[in-house]
């Protein structure tokens, strides 16, 4: 396309950049970031400590309301993970090299470093013009973080994961066939509805800082093969309210499955 002198091309370029940044903000959530890490994990051979650090940073960003840039000190991360500062630095470098996050160190060792999942920190020259220093890219205009699903959240009592795409009623022959696009889309919407409910009604359980291993879509439908949506929701709310037992668990799927078997049988 040629620029006819009317300024359309610069305007289109600006709009494209702006809407891409807005799209990234809309999709900045724990599920999306963890899914990105899981994909990178296969390519970059991320160690357990690398993944644990990433989960902690996602949880901290979530608690602060998903800002473009947030600060965490090495000392805090060492306490949270129970490792030395050297290990934290090595794990962070692995995540940076895997393009999972951006980092800018503090001016001194005692100043918290800055992290971002959405924007890099660009390098500029200092007054001498010799040593490059880092400065954050000017953040874009913030837009409200939207929920991944636009439908209203139902109360726990009325919540039924009962729009059931009855996977347990499929015949043995049809289970072997490829799921149609329509069914796959319905499954995705149902799982997103579940994760939205989890985030709003069971925030402790949905926080990867408390449960680093969340319920995947596949695991969600495995639960639905055994229990109704109402039963699953009831079990999750019990876990949410049992403060005395919270620290015993790290895998939300295993915890829900275990509690559901005790409550309703296998």
C-alpha positions in Angstrom: 0.0 0.0 0.0 1.4 3.4 -1.0 1.2 6.5 1.2 -0.7 9.1 -0.8 0.5 11.9 1.4 -2.6 11.8 3.6 -0.8 10.3 6.6 -2.8 7.1 6.6 0.2 4.8 6.9 1.6 6.3 10.1 -1.9 6.4 11.5 -2.4 2.7 10.7 0.9 1.8 12.2 0.1 3.6 15.4 -3.3 2.0 15.7 -1.9 -1.5 15.1 0.7 -1.0 17.9 -1.9 0.4 20.2 -4.4 -2.4 19.7 -1.7 -5.0 20.0 -0.8 -3.6 23.4 -4.5 -3.5 24.5 -4.9 -7.1 23.3 -1.9 -8.2 25.5 -3.4 -6.4 28.5 -6.7 -8.2 28.0 -5.0 -11.5 27.9 -2.6 -10.9 30.9 -3.8 -13.5 33.4 -2.3 -16.4 35.4 -3.7 -19.1 33.0 -2.2 -17.4 29.9 1.2 -16.7 31.4 1.5 -20.2 32.9 0.4 -21.7 29.6 3.1 -19.7 27.8 5.7 -21.0 30.3 4.6 -24.6 29.8 5.1 -24.2 26.0 8.6 -22.7 26.6 9.4 -25.4 29.1 9.5 -28.0 26.3 11.9 -26.0 24.3 14.2 -24.6 27.0 14.4 -27.4 29.5 13.3 -25.2 32.4 14.3 -26.6 35.8 11.9 -26.9 38.7 13.4 -23.8 40.4 13.0 -21.8 37.2 9.3 -22.7 37.0 8.8 -22.0 40.7 10.3 -18.5 40.4 8.0 -17.9 37.4 4.9 -19.0 39.3 5.9 -16.7 42.2 6.3 -13.7 39.9 3.0 -14.4 38.2 1.3 -14.6 41.6 2.9 -11.3 42.8 1.9 -9.5 39.6 -1.7 -10.9 40.0 -1.9 -9.6 43.6 -0.8 -6.1 42.5 -3.5 -5.9 39.9 -1.5 -6.8 36.8 0.6 -3.7 36.4 2.9 -3.3 33.4 5.9 -3.1 35.7 6.2 -4.4 39.3 9.0 -4.6 41.8 10.3 -7.5 43.9 13.6 -7.8 45.9 15.9 -10.7 45.6 15.6 -11.2 49.4 11.9 -11.6 49.2 12.1 -14.2 46.4 14.8 -16.0 48.4 12.5 -16.3 51.4 9.5 -17.3 49.3 11.4 -20.1 47.4 13.8 -21.1 50.3 16.9 -20.8 48.1 20.0 -18.6 47.9 20.2 -15.4 46.0 22.6 -17.0 43.5 20.0 -19.6 42.6 17.3 -16.9 42.2 19.6 -14.9 39.8 20.4 -18.0 37.8 16.7 -19.0 37.5 15.8 -15.4 36.5 18.4 -15.4 33.8 17.0 -18.6 32.4 13.5 -17.1 32.3 14.8 -13.9 30.6 16.7 -15.9 28.0 13.5 -17.9 27.4 11.7 -14.6 26.7 9.2 -15.2 29.4 9.8 -12.0 31.3 11.8 -8.7 31.3 14.0 -7.5 34.2 15.7 -4.3 35.2 18.0 -4.4 38.3 17.8 -1.8 41.1 20.4 1.0 41.4 21.9 -0.8 44.4 21.7 -4.3 45.8 19.2 -3.1 48.4 16.8 -1.6 45.9 14.2 -4.0 44.5 14.5 -4.9 40.8 11.7 -4.3 38.3 9.9 -7.0 36.4 7.5 -7.0 33.4 5.7 -9.7 31.4 4.6 -7.3 28.6 7.3 -4.8 27.9 11.1 -4.8 27.6 13.4 -2.3 29.3 15.4 -0.4 26.7 19.1 0.6 27.1 20.2 4.2 26.9 23.6 5.8 27.4 24.5 7.7 30.5 26.0 11.2 30.6 29.5 10.0 29.7 28.1 8.3 26.6 30.1 5.2 27.3 28.3 2.8 29.7 24.8 1.7 28.8 22.2 1.9 31.5 18.7 0.6 31.5 15.6 2.7 31.5 12.0 1.4 31.3 10.0 1.9 28.1 7.3 4.5 28.7 4.2 2.4 29.6 1.2 2.5 27.2 -2.1 4.0 28.4 -3.6 1.5 30.7 -6.9 -0.1 30.0 -8.9 -2.0 32.6 -8.0 -5.7 32.7 -11.0 -7.5 31.3 -12.2 -10.8 32.4 -11.4 -13.6 29.9 -15.1 -14.3 29.6 -17.7 -11.6 29.2 -20.6 -13.5 30.6 -21.7 -12.6 34.2 -20.3 -14.8 37.0 -22.9 -16.9 38.7 -23.1 -17.4 42.5 -21.7 -20.6 43.9 -25.2 -21.9 44.6 -26.4 -21.5 41.1 -23.1 -22.4 39.5 -23.5 -25.6 37.7 -20.8 -26.7 35.3 -24.0 -28.2 34.0 -24.1 -26.9 30.5 -22.6 -30.3 30.4 -21.0 -31.5 27.2 -21.7 -34.9 28.6 -18.3 -36.5 28.0 -19.2 -39.4 30.2 -22.2 -40.2 27.9 -20.1 -40.5 24.8 -20.0 -44.0 23.4 -16.7 -45.9 23.2 -16.7 -45.5 19.5 -17.3 -41.8 19.4 -14.6 -41.2 22.0 -12.1 -42.5 19.6 -13.1 -40.0 16.9 -11.7 -36.5 16.7 -13.8 -34.0 18.6 -15.6 -31.6 16.3 -14.7 -27.9 16.2 -18.0 -27.1 17.7 -17.6 -29.4 20.6 -14.0 -28.3 21.2 -15.2 -24.6 21.3 -17.9 -25.6 23.8 -15.3 -27.3 26.0 -13.1 -24.2 25.9 -16.0 -21.9 26.8 -17.0 -24.2 29.7 -13.5 -24.3 31.0 -13.1 -20.5 30.8 -16.4 -20.2 32.7 -15.0 -22.4 35.4 -11.7 -20.5 35.7 -13.5 -17.2 35.9 -15.7 -18.6 38.7 -12.6 -20.0 40.4 -10.9 -16.6 40.3 -13.9 -14.7 41.6 -15.2 -17.1 44.2 -12.2 -19.1 45.3 -9.3 -16.6 45.0 -7.0 -18.5 47.4 -7.3 -21.6 45.3 -6.8 -19.8 42.0 -3.7 -18.1 43.2 -0.6 -19.9 41.9 1.3 -18.6 44.9 -0.8 -21.0 47.0 -1.4 -23.7 44.4 1.4 -23.6 41.9 -0.2 -26.4 40.0 -3.7 -25.4 38.8 -6.5 -27.5 37.2 -5.8 -27.8 33.4 -8.6 -28.1 30.9 -8.0 -31.8 30.5 -8.1 -32.4 34.2 -11.2 -30.3 34.6 -13.1 -32.6 32.2 -11.6 -35.7 33.9 -13.2 -34.4 37.1 -16.5 -33.9 35.3 -16.5 -37.5 34.2 -16.9 -38.4 37.9 -18.7 -35.5 39.5 -21.2 -32.8 38.7 -20.3 -29.2 38.4 -22.1 -28.4 41.6 -20.1 -31.1 43.5 -16.8 -29.8 42.1 -17.7 -26.2 43.1 -18.7 -27.3 46.6 -15.4 -29.2 47.2 -13.4 -26.2 46.0 -15.2 -23.8 48.3 -14.5 -26.2 51.2 -10.8 -26.1 50.4 -11.0 -22.3 50.1 -12.5 -22.0 53.6 -10.2 -24.6 55.4 -7.4 -22.2 56.4 -6.0 -24.8 58.8 -5.3 -27.2 55.9 -4.2 -24.8 53.2 -0.4 -25.2 53.5 -0.5 -28.9 53.0 -1.3 -28.8 49.3 0.3 -27.5 46.1 -1.6 -29.3 43.3 -5.2 -28.1 43.1 -6.4 -30.9 40.8 -5.0 -33.6 43.1 -6.5 -31.9 46.2 -10.0 -31.5 44.6 -9.9 -35.1 43.4 -8.9 -36.4 46.8 -11.5 -34.4 48.7 -14.2 -35.2 46.2 -13.5 -39.0 46.5 -13.8 -38.7 50.3 -17.0 -36.6 50.0 -18.8 -38.4 47.1 -16.8 -41.6 46.5 -14.8 -42.7 43.5 
